[in-house]
Amino acid sequence: MPRNLKSKPSVASAASSLSTLLLIASSVLAPAQAQGTWPAKPIKLVVAYPPGGVADVMSRVVGQPLSEALGQPVVIDNKGGANGNVAADAVAKAPADGYTLLVSTTGIESVNPFLFSKASFDPARDLVHVAALGRIQLFLVTKQGLAARDPKEFVAYAKAHPAQLSYGSAGPGSTPHLAGELFKQQAGFFATHIPYRGAAPALQDLLANQLDYYFDPGIAFPHVRAGKLKMLAVASNKRSALFPDVPTLGEVGYKGVEADTWFGVYAPAGVPAEVVARLNRDINKALAVAGVKARFMDVGGEATPMSPAEFKGIAQAETKVFSALIKERGIKMD
């Protein structure tokens, strides 16, 4: 073969090289173009709890102004089960494109990994923090006939009647359950835990004198105001704006009993940072709207705008407390 023909690239070879270059360029440019046009379709909020609950209300209230800010519909998809794990698993395995988000309590990372011995996802690896939505404070509420007018009298009564008191919760591993265990641990008394399928059945048994007390997420307020139940304290680091005369348990000597229920938004790991930043900014703007804050108050909640890093910090601090408590008390869900 002549020397000049050996060194000259073929037309087919040149075309192949050009195709390869175009493919590489398109793979590099595609994510940038997709990010630049985000959002280009509806956003789905997968709520880890059934319709009508606090998480559902918060999602729908924030969803409207968020939809207006993003220029796309925000669709609510309730997917309850396994203490939030069903929804979290679905979102963790969704494409990391910013179109599928999780609304859950921080319990998905601070409680569930220690309650369930097996899980199909790892929240620390598979989810990222987008924004906090709000928090619900828990109130120590007793039946009207219990001989205690304040937390100190309550603890004295519990110690004077060992193993006679019972308290209810929304279920094993729920924040009201953990608040009850923290209170017993810090105050040094024993009471029997009665788990229910939700807070409402526990409240009904409290009203019927089948329980002595429970940590209420806000649904007992009408009965407290009507004098049917007694509210002794709030298990939080600050007093409630709704009941400013009710002390925190920390104020009366039980400083470790802080069990706010925090709600927030998560995304699958790998979502572009600019998408997380945009979502955080627009969610925080929605939380600052007077009507949104008022609606949160209606369900006993407080809107809590913050950065993803601040939201993550709250979950990490909570994890230290709850993981140790769950291990010490031997609480398991499987």
C-alpha atoms as a printed R data frame, in Angstrom:
    type eleno elety resid chain resno       x      y      z
1   ATOM     1    CA   MET     A     1   0.000  0.000  0.000
2   ATOM     2    CA   PRO     A     2   1.395  3.478 -0.855
3   ATOM     3    CA   ARG     A     3   2.783  5.373  2.104
4   ATOM     4    CA   ASN     A     4   0.446  8.400  1.722
5   ATOM     5    CA   LEU     A     5  -2.652  6.178  1.854
6   ATOM     6    CA   LYS     A     6  -1.514  4.500  5.094
7   ATOM     7    CA   SER     A     7  -1.323  7.810  6.997
8   ATOM     8    CA   LYS     A     8  -4.587  9.302  5.736
9   ATOM     9    CA   PRO     A     9  -7.664  8.684  7.998
10  ATOM    10    CA   SER     A    10 -10.684  7.147  6.330
11  ATOM    11    CA   VAL     A    11 -13.984  8.993  5.977
12  ATOM    12    CA   ALA     A    12 -15.643  6.385  8.182
13  ATOM    13    CA   SER     A    13 -13.004  6.858 10.889
14  ATOM    14    CA   ALA     A    14 -13.429 10.638 10.865
15  ATOM    15    CA   ALA     A    15 -17.199 10.329 11.065
16  ATOM    16    CA   SER     A    16 -16.869  7.934 14.001
17  ATOM    17    CA   SER     A    17 -14.584 10.356 15.855
18  ATOM    18    CA   LEU     A    18 -16.968 13.243 15.230
19  ATOM    19    CA   SER     A    19 -19.905 11.181 16.536
20  ATOM    20    CA   THR     A    20 -17.968 10.346 19.680
21  ATOM    21    CA   LEU     A    21 -17.158 14.008 20.301
22  ATOM    22    CA   LEU     A    22 -20.783 15.024 19.792
23  ATOM    23    CA   LEU     A    23 -21.948 12.299 22.173
24  ATOM    24    CA   ILE     A    24 -19.533 13.452 24.873
25  ATOM    25    CA   ALA     A    25 -20.553 17.080 24.400
26  ATOM    26    CA   SER     A    26 -24.250 16.249 24.575
27  ATOM    27    CA   SER     A    27 -23.774 14.226 27.769
28  ATOM    28    CA   VAL     A    28 -21.999 17.186 29.372
29  ATOM    29    CA   LEU     A    29 -24.468 19.813 28.185
30  ATOM    30    CA   ALA     A    30 -27.684 17.894 28.854
31  ATOM    31    CA   PRO     A    31 -27.608 18.140 32.678
32  ATOM    32    CA   ALA     A    32 -26.732 21.825 32.489
33  ATOM    33    CA   GLN     A    33 -29.605 22.468 30.084
34  ATOM    34    CA   ALA     A    34 -32.006 20.441 32.251
35  ATOM    35    CA   GLN     A    35 -30.964 22.342 35.346
36  ATOM    36    CA   GLY     A    36 -31.329 25.628 33.547
37  ATOM    37    CA   THR     A    37 -34.957 24.901 32.654
38  ATOM    38    CA   TRP     A    38 -35.939 23.362 35.986
39  ATOM    39    CA   PRO     A    39 -38.770 23.061 36.786
40  ATOM    40    CA   ALA     A    40 -40.268 21.987 33.483
41  ATOM    41    CA   LYS     A    41 -43.022 19.755 34.871
42  ATOM    42    CA   PRO     A    42 -45.068 19.251 38.087
43  ATOM    43    CA   ILE     A    43 -43.336 18.691 41.430
44  ATOM    44    CA   LYS     A    44 -44.529 15.733 43.509
45  ATOM    45    CA   LEU     A    45 -44.477 15.908 47.306
46  ATOM    46    CA   VAL     A    46 -44.611 12.376 48.690
47  ATOM    47    CA   VAL     A    47 -46.072 12.793 52.180
48  ATOM    48    CA   ALA     A    48 -45.068 10.030 54.585
49  ATOM    49    CA   TYR     A    49 -48.408 10.065 56.426
50  ATOM    50    CA   PRO     A    50 -52.127  9.707 55.588
51  ATOM    51    CA   PRO     A    51 -54.355 12.587 54.437
52  ATOM    52    CA   GLY     A    52 -55.661 14.945 57.100
53  ATOM    53    CA   GLY     A    53 -52.676 14.784 59.425
54  ATOM    54    CA   VAL     A    54 -50.278 17.595 60.268
55  ATOM    55    CA   ALA     A    55 -47.737 16.644 57.585
56  ATOM    56    CA   ASP     A    56 -50.495 16.554 54.980
57  ATOM    57    CA   VAL     A    57 -51.879 19.939 56.064
58  ATOM    58    CA   MET     A    58 -48.440 21.566 56.038
59  ATOM    59    CA   SER     A    59 -47.688 20.141 52.584
60  ATOM    60    CA   ARG     A    60 -50.915 21.390 51.063
61  ATOM    61    CA   VAL     A    61 -50.683 24.827 52.687
62  ATOM    62    CA   VAL     A    62 -47.109 25.360 51.472
63  ATOM    63    CA   GLY     A    63 -47.823 23.679 48.140
64  ATOM    64    CA   GLN     A    64 -49.979 26.539 46.845
65  ATOM    65    CA   PRO     A    65 -47.481 29.433 47.160
66  ATOM    66    CA   LEU     A    66 -44.655 27.074 46.171
67  ATOM    67    CA   SER     A    67 -46.521 26.192 42.978
68  ATOM    68    CA   GLU     A    68 -46.946 29.885 42.205
69  ATOM    69    CA   ALA     A    69 -43.247 30.574 42.795
70  ATOM    70    CA   LEU     A    70 -42.078 27.661 40.641
71  ATOM    71    CA   GLY     A    71 -44.650 28.109 37.886
72  ATOM    72    CA   GLN     A    72 -45.578 24.412 38.055
73  ATOM    73    CA   PRO     A    73 -48.246 22.388 39.866
74  ATOM    74    CA   VAL     A    74 -47.276 20.833 43.202
75  ATOM    75    CA   VAL     A    75 -48.932 17.439 43.540
76  ATOM    76    CA   ILE     A    76 -49.470 15.785 46.942
77  ATOM    77    CA   ASP     A    77 -49.024 12.007 47.091
78  ATOM    78    CA   ASN     A    78 -49.823 10.504 50.509
79  ATOM    79    CA   LYS     A    79 -47.894  7.297 51.071
80  ATOM    80    CA   GLY     A    80 -48.129  6.236 54.714
81  ATOM    81    CA   GLY     A    81 -46.663  3.124 56.311
82  ATOM    82    CA   ALA     A    82 -43.774  1.784 58.402
83  ATOM    83    CA   ASN     A    83 -43.383  4.989 60.404
84  ATOM    84    CA   GLY     A    84 -42.600  6.933 57.220
85  ATOM    85    CA   ASN     A    85 -40.264  4.376 55.657
86  ATOM    86    CA   VAL     A    86 -42.598  3.506 52.769
87  ATOM    87    CA   ALA     A    87 -42.605  7.069 51.432
88  ATOM    88    CA   ALA     A    88 -38.929  7.628 52.177
89  ATOM    89    CA   ASP     A    89 -37.932  4.475 50.325
90  ATOM    90    CA   ALA     A    90 -39.927  5.565 47.262
91  ATOM    91    CA   VAL     A    91 -38.283  8.987 47.196
92  ATOM    92    CA   ALA     A    92 -34.797  7.633 47.893
93  ATOM    93    CA   LYS     A    93 -35.118  5.465 44.766
94  ATOM    94    CA   ALA     A    94 -36.650  8.204 42.576
95  ATOM    95    CA   PRO     A    95 -34.596 10.074 39.946
96  ATOM    96    CA   ALA     A    96 -32.466 12.821 41.495
97  ATOM    97    CA   ASP     A    97 -33.942 15.514 39.268
98  ATOM    98    CA   GLY     A    98 -35.837 17.648 41.804
99  ATOM    99    CA   TYR     A    99 -39.301 16.496 40.715
100 ATOM   100    CA   THR     A   100 -39.938 13.972 43.507
101 ATOM   101    CA   LEU     A   101 -39.583 15.135 47.119
102 ATOM   102    CA   LEU     A   102 -40.347 13.689 50.525
103 ATOM   103    CA   VAL     A   103 -42.284 15.374 53.341
104 ATOM   104    CA   SER     A   104 -41.591 13.637 56.623
105 ATOM   105    CA   THR     A   105 -40.632 14.210 60.220
106 ATOM   106    CA   THR     A   106 -36.965 14.106 61.143
107 ATOM   107    CA   GLY     A   107 -37.787 10.768 62.716
108 ATOM   108    CA   ILE     A   108 -37.062  9.235 59.327
109 ATOM   109    CA   GLU     A   109 -33.363  9.714 60.138
110 ATOM   110    CA   SER     A   110 -33.250 10.234 63.933
111 ATOM   111    CA   VAL     A   111 -35.531  7.365 64.964
112 ATOM   112    CA   ASN     A   112 -36.292  4.826 62.236
113 ATOM   113    CA   PRO     A   113 -32.745  3.555 61.583
114 ATOM   114    CA   PHE     A   114 -32.626  2.509 65.245
115 ATOM   115    CA   LEU     A   115 -36.146  1.068 65.403
116 ATOM   116    CA   PHE     A   116 -35.948 -1.141 62.308
117 ATOM   117    CA   SER     A   117 -33.166 -3.700 62.038
118 ATOM   118    CA   LYS     A   118 -33.594 -3.939 58.270
119 ATOM   119    CA   ALA     A   119 -34.253 -1.128 55.832
120 ATOM   120    CA   SER     A   120 -34.124 -0.872 52.056
121 ATOM   121    CA   PHE     A   121 -32.536  2.585 52.151
122 ATOM   122    CA   ASP     A   122 -30.138  4.622 54.262
123 ATOM   123    CA   PRO     A   123 -31.405  8.172 54.959
124 ATOM   124    CA   ALA     A   124 -27.878  9.463 55.549
125 ATOM   125    CA   ARG     A   125 -26.761  8.142 52.170
126 ATOM   126    CA   ASP     A   126 -29.899  8.292 50.032
127 ATOM   127    CA   LEU     A   127 -31.613 11.548 51.072
128 ATOM   128    CA   VAL     A   128 -30.573 15.193 51.336
129 ATOM   129    CA   HIS     A   129 -32.125 17.986 53.396
130 ATOM   130    CA   VAL     A   130 -34.037 20.601 51.411
131 ATOM   131    CA   ALA     A   131 -36.002 22.679 53.921
132 ATOM   132    CA   ALA     A   132 -37.739 22.560 57.266
133 ATOM   133    CA   LEU     A   133 -41.485 23.180 57.260
134 ATOM   134    CA   GLY     A   134 -42.489 23.450 60.889
135 ATOM   135    CA   ARG     A   135 -42.559 21.911 64.303
136 ATOM   136    CA   ILE     A   136 -45.248 20.641 66.616
137 ATOM   137    CA   GLN     A   137 -44.758 20.899 70.358
138 ATOM   138    CA   LEU     A   138 -45.898 18.104 72.648
139 ATOM   139    CA   PHE     A   139 -47.845 18.834 75.821
140 ATOM   140    CA   LEU     A   140 -48.053 16.768 78.986
141 ATOM   141    CA   VAL     A   141 -51.820 16.305 79.325
142 ATOM   142    CA   THR     A   142 -53.518 14.286 82.077
143 ATOM   143    CA   LYS     A   143 -57.030 13.135 82.786
144 ATOM   144    CA   GLN     A   144 -58.996 15.617 84.860
145 ATOM   145    CA   GLY     A   145 -59.211 13.336 87.893
146 ATOM   146    CA   LEU     A   146 -55.472 12.818 88.330
147 ATOM   147    CA   ALA     A   147 -54.300 14.343 91.621
148 ATOM   148    CA   ALA     A   148 -51.603 16.608 90.195
149 ATOM   149    CA   ARG     A   149 -51.746 20.318 89.393
150 ATOM   150    CA   ASP     A   150 -48.227 20.744 88.014
151 ATOM   151    CA   PRO     A   151 -45.285 18.596 86.815
152 ATOM   152    CA   LYS     A   152 -43.695 18.351 90.259
153 ATOM   153    CA   GLU     A   153 -46.911 17.084 91.803
154 ATOM   154    CA   PHE     A   154 -47.323 14.704 88.881
155 ATOM   155    CA   VAL     A   155 -43.872 13.149 89.413
156 ATOM   156    CA   ALA     A   156 -44.468 12.922 93.163
157 ATOM   157    CA   TYR     A   157 -47.760 11.151 92.537
158 ATOM   158    CA   ALA     A   158 -46.153  8.754 90.017
159 ATOM   159    CA   LYS     A   159 -43.410  7.841 92.497
160 ATOM   160    CA   ALA     A   160 -45.946  7.356 95.289
161 ATOM   161    CA   HIS     A   161 -47.981  5.006 93.067
162 ATOM   162    CA   PRO     A   162 -45.303  2.855 91.374
163 ATOM   163    CA   ALA     A   163 -46.355  1.014 88.219
164 ATOM   164    CA   GLN     A   164 -49.934  2.248 88.516
165 ATOM   165    CA   LEU     A   165 -49.922  4.972 85.847
166 ATOM   166    CA   SER     A   166 -50.366  4.373 82.127
167 ATOM   167    CA   TYR     A   167 -49.759  6.678 79.198
168 ATOM   168    CA   GLY     A   168 -50.686  6.447 75.536
169 ATOM   169    CA   SER     A   169 -48.962  7.376 72.305
170 ATOM   170    CA   ALA     A   170 -49.537  7.431 68.567
171 ATOM   171    CA   GLY     A   171 -47.583  4.171 68.304
172 ATOM   172    CA   PRO     A   172 -44.209  2.593 69.136
173 ATOM   173    CA   GLY     A   173 -41.338  4.869 68.175
174 ATOM   174    CA   SER     A   174 -43.582  7.909 67.631
175 ATOM   175    CA   THR     A   175 -42.385 11.207 69.077
176 ATOM   176    CA   PRO     A   176 -45.097 11.139 71.807
177 ATOM   177    CA   HIS     A   177 -43.860  7.675 72.801
178 ATOM   178    CA   LEU     A   178 -40.244  8.850 72.961
179 ATOM   179    CA   ALA     A   179 -41.283 11.969 74.896
180 ATOM   180    CA   GLY     A   180 -42.953  9.713 77.437
181 ATOM   181    CA   GLU     A   181 -39.829  7.589 77.783
182 ATOM   182    CA   LEU     A   182 -37.605 10.665 78.112
183 ATOM   183    CA   PHE     A   183 -39.853 12.006 80.877
184 ATOM   184    CA   LYS     A   184 -39.753  8.733 82.797
185 ATOM   185    CA   GLN     A   185 -35.992  8.556 82.365
186 ATOM   186    CA   GLN     A   186 -35.326 12.122 83.515
187 ATOM   187    CA   ALA     A   187 -37.854 12.141 86.380
188 ATOM   188    CA   GLY     A   188 -37.133  8.612 87.598
189 ATOM   189    CA   PHE     A   189 -40.570  6.982 87.694
190 ATOM   190    CA   PHE     A   190 -42.311  4.101 85.925
191 ATOM   191    CA   ALA     A   191 -45.518  4.085 83.902
192 ATOM   192    CA   THR     A   192 -46.899  1.570 81.410
193 ATOM   193    CA   HIS     A   193 -46.844  2.588 77.743
194 ATOM   194    CA   ILE     A   194 -49.996  1.830 75.736
195 ATOM   195    CA   PRO     A   195 -49.427  2.235 71.966
196 ATOM   196    CA   TYR     A   196 -52.303  3.208 69.659
197 ATOM   197    CA   ARG     A   197 -52.758  3.584 65.929
198 ATOM   198    CA   GLY     A   198 -52.533  7.351 65.974
199 ATOM   199    CA   ALA     A   199 -52.987 10.107 68.543
200 ATOM   200    CA   ALA     A   200 -56.795 10.348 68.221
201 ATOM   201    CA   PRO     A   201 -57.583  6.919 69.746
202 ATOM   202    CA   ALA     A   202 -55.185  7.661 72.618
203 ATOM   203    CA   LEU     A   203 -56.993 10.928 73.256
204 ATOM   204    CA   GLN     A   204 -60.364  9.175 73.327
205 ATOM   205    CA   ASP     A   205 -59.146  6.728 75.971
206 ATOM   206    CA   LEU     A   206 -57.667  9.593 77.993
207 ATOM   207    CA   LEU     A   207 -61.052 11.332 77.954
208 ATOM   208    CA   ALA     A   208 -62.676  8.047 78.983
209 ATOM   209    CA   ASN     A   209 -60.249  7.673 81.926
210 ATOM   210    CA   GLN     A   210 -58.687  4.561 80.383
211 ATOM   211    CA   LEU     A   211 -55.308  6.340 80.418
212 ATOM   212    CA   ASP     A   212 -53.737  8.636 82.987
213 ATOM   213    CA   TYR     A   213 -51.773 10.903 80.661
214 ATOM   214    CA   TYR     A   214 -50.132 11.294 77.280
215 ATOM   215    CA   PHE     A   215 -48.006 13.738 75.307
216 ATOM   216    CA   ASP     A   216 -50.426 15.574 73.076
217 ATOM   217    CA   PRO     A   217 -49.482 16.929 69.611
218 ATOM   218    CA   GLY     A   218 -52.249 19.520 69.676
219 ATOM   219    CA   ILE     A   219 -55.506 17.657 69.193
220 ATOM   220    CA   ALA     A   220 -56.458 17.866 72.879
221 ATOM   221    CA   PHE     A   221 -56.547 21.690 72.944
222 ATOM   222    CA   PRO     A   222 -60.368 22.011 72.814
223 ATOM   223    CA   HIS     A   223 -60.736 19.552 75.701
224 ATOM   224    CA   VAL     A   224 -58.110 21.375 77.762
225 ATOM   225    CA   ARG     A   225 -59.873 24.692 77.190
226 ATOM   226    CA   ALA     A   226 -63.207 23.069 78.115
227 ATOM   227    CA   GLY     A   227 -61.746 21.813 81.398
228 ATOM   228    CA   LYS     A   228 -62.072 18.123 80.507
229 ATOM   229    CA   LEU     A   229 -58.296 17.543 80.613
230 ATOM   230    CA   LYS     A   230 -55.362 19.169 82.406
231 ATOM   231    CA   MET     A   231 -52.278 20.517 80.636
232 ATOM   232    CA   LEU     A   232 -49.258 20.535 82.951
233 ATOM   233    CA   ALA     A   233 -46.229 21.299 80.763
234 ATOM   234    CA   VAL     A   234 -44.729 21.392 77.286
235 ATOM   235    CA   ALA     A   235 -41.862 19.086 76.262
236 ATOM   236    CA   SER     A   236 -39.927 21.725 74.366
237 ATOM   237    CA   ASN     A   237 -37.102 24.220 74.737
238 ATOM   238    CA   LYS     A   238 -39.552 27.119 74.779
239 ATOM   239    CA   ARG     A   239 -43.083 27.839 75.888
240 ATOM   240    CA   SER     A   240 -45.956 27.607 73.471
241 ATOM   241    CA   ALA     A   241 -47.353 30.778 71.936
242 ATOM   242    CA   LEU     A   242 -50.787 29.164 72.284
243 ATOM   243    CA   PHE     A   243 -50.379 28.450 76.014
244 ATOM   244    CA   PRO     A   244 -47.783 30.949 77.283
245 ATOM   245    CA   ASP     A   245 -48.601 30.248 80.948
246 ATOM   246    CA   VAL     A   246 -47.752 26.552 80.649
247 ATOM   247    CA   PRO     A   247 -44.114 25.899 81.674
248 ATOM   248    CA   THR     A   248 -41.622 23.772 79.797
249 ATOM   249    CA   LEU     A   249 -40.500 20.612 81.551
250 ATOM   250    CA   GLY     A   250 -36.990 22.047 81.520
251 ATOM   251    CA   GLU     A   251 -38.143 25.023 83.571
252 ATOM   252    CA   VAL     A   252 -39.287 22.741 86.383
253 ATOM   253    CA   GLY     A   253 -36.162 20.596 86.485
254 ATOM   254    CA   TYR     A   254 -36.460 18.049 83.662
255 ATOM   255    CA   LYS     A   255 -34.140 19.684 81.136
256 ATOM   256    CA   GLY     A   256 -33.608 16.636 78.943
257 ATOM   257    CA   VAL     A   257 -37.266 16.287 78.017
258 ATOM   258    CA   GLU     A   258 -37.418 18.086 74.680
259 ATOM   259    CA   ALA     A   259 -39.308 16.236 71.967
260 ATOM   260    CA   ASP     A   260 -40.601 18.626 69.337
261 ATOM   261    CA   THR     A   261 -41.841 16.939 66.174
262 ATOM   262    CA   TRP     A   262 -40.023 18.532 63.222
263 ATOM   263    CA   PHE     A   263 -41.417 18.307 59.691
264 ATOM   264    CA   GLY     A   264 -39.378 18.960 56.586
265 ATOM   265    CA   VAL     A   265 -38.654 18.299 52.940
266 ATOM   266    CA   TYR     A   266 -36.046 15.854 51.632
267 ATOM   267    CA   ALA     A   267 -34.834 15.006 48.132
268 ATOM   268    CA   PRO     A   268 -33.034 12.005 46.652
269 ATOM   269    CA   ALA     A   269 -29.270 12.241 47.031
270 ATOM   270    CA   GLY     A   270 -27.652 13.679 43.930
271 ATOM   271    CA   VAL     A   271 -30.197 16.410 43.238
272 ATOM   272    CA   PRO     A   272 -28.310 19.426 41.804
273 ATOM   273    CA   ALA     A   273 -27.303 21.942 44.467
274 ATOM   274    CA   GLU     A   274 -28.951 24.796 42.581
275 ATOM   275    CA   VAL     A   275 -32.281 22.957 42.622
276 ATOM   276    CA   VAL     A   276 -32.039 22.439 46.393
277 ATOM   277    CA   ALA     A   277 -31.168 26.128 46.835
278 ATOM   278    CA   ARG     A   278 -34.141 27.219 44.715
279 ATOM   279    CA   LEU     A   279 -36.549 24.951 46.593
280 ATOM   280    CA   ASN     A   280 -35.231 26.096 49.949
281 ATOM   281    CA   ARG     A   281 -35.595 29.757 49.027
282 ATOM   282    CA   ASP     A   282 -39.145 29.393 47.707
283 ATOM   283    CA   ILE     A   283 -40.309 27.186 50.584
284 ATOM   284    CA   ASN     A   284 -38.916 29.680 53.109
285 ATOM   285    CA   LYS     A   285 -40.749 32.494 51.329
286 ATOM   286    CA   ALA     A   286 -43.977 30.493 51.543
287 ATOM   287    CA   LEU     A   287 -43.451 29.885 55.261
288 ATOM   288    CA   ALA     A   288 -43.158 33.639 55.819
289 ATOM   289    CA   VAL     A   289 -46.640 34.316 54.395
290 ATOM   290    CA   ALA     A   290 -49.035 35.368 57.166
291 ATOM   291    CA   GLY     A   291 -51.802 33.041 55.987
292 ATOM   292    CA   VAL     A   292 -49.451 30.064 55.926
293 ATOM   293    CA   LYS     A   293 -48.202 30.771 59.445
294 ATOM   294    CA   ALA     A   294 -51.774 31.144 60.687
295 ATOM   295    CA   ARG     A   295 -52.830 27.841 59.124
296 ATOM   296    CA   PHE     A   296 -49.886 26.095 60.768
297 ATOM   297    CA   MET     A   297 -51.004 27.546 64.099
298 ATOM   298    CA   ASP     A   298 -54.468 26.109 63.508
299 ATOM   299    CA   VAL     A   299 -52.998 22.609 63.737
300 ATOM   300    CA   GLY     A   300 -50.742 23.467 66.681
301 ATOM   301    CA   GLY     A   301 -47.673 24.063 64.531
302 ATOM   302    CA   GLU     A   302 -45.054 26.745 64.047
303 ATOM   303    CA   ALA     A   303 -43.589 27.591 60.633
304 ATOM   304    CA   THR     A   304 -39.789 27.253 60.796
305 ATOM   305    CA   PRO     A   305 -37.936 28.638 57.757
306 ATOM   306    CA   MET     A   306 -34.238 27.732 57.780
307 ATOM   307    CA   SER     A   307 -31.375 26.608 55.582
308 ATOM   308    CA   PRO     A   308 -30.763 22.950 54.655
309 ATOM   309    CA   ALA     A   309 -27.700 22.958 56.935
310 ATOM   310    CA   GLU     A   310 -29.743 24.241 59.892
311 ATOM   311    CA   PHE     A   311 -32.417 21.625 59.268
312 ATOM   312    CA   LYS     A   312 -29.770 18.900 59.101
313 ATOM   313    CA   GLY     A   313 -28.239 20.143 62.371
314 ATOM   314    CA   ILE     A   314 -31.569 19.772 64.187
315 ATOM   315    CA   ALA     A   315 -31.937 16.215 62.924
316 ATOM   316    CA   GLN     A   316 -28.387 15.331 63.974
317 ATOM   317    CA   ALA     A   317 -28.887 16.686 67.501
318 ATOM   318    CA   GLU     A   318 -32.157 14.786 67.765
319 ATOM   319    CA   THR     A   319 -30.467 11.593 66.564
320 ATOM   320    CA   LYS     A   320 -27.994 11.655 69.452
321 ATOM   321    CA   VAL     A   321 -30.807 11.804 72.009
322 ATOM   322    CA   PHE     A   322 -33.258  9.375 70.428
323 ATOM   323    CA   SER     A   323 -30.748  6.730 69.307
324 ATOM   324    CA   ALA     A   324 -29.390  6.427 72.858
325 ATOM   325    CA   LEU     A   325 -32.899  6.333 74.341
326 ATOM   326    CA   ILE     A   326 -34.110  3.658 71.907
327 ATOM   327    CA   LYS     A   327 -31.076  1.503 72.655
328 ATOM   328    CA   GLU     A   328 -31.410  1.912 76.430
329 ATOM   329    CA   ARG     A   329 -35.144  1.155 76.436
330 ATOM   330    CA   GLY     A   330 -34.919 -1.685 73.917
331 ATOM   331    CA   ILE     A   331 -37.572 -0.179 71.615
332 ATOM   332    CA   LYS     A   332 -37.978 -2.106 68.342
333 ATOM   333    CA   MET     A   333 -40.433 -2.172 65.452
334 ATOM   334    CA   ASP     A   334 -39.466 -5.557 64.004
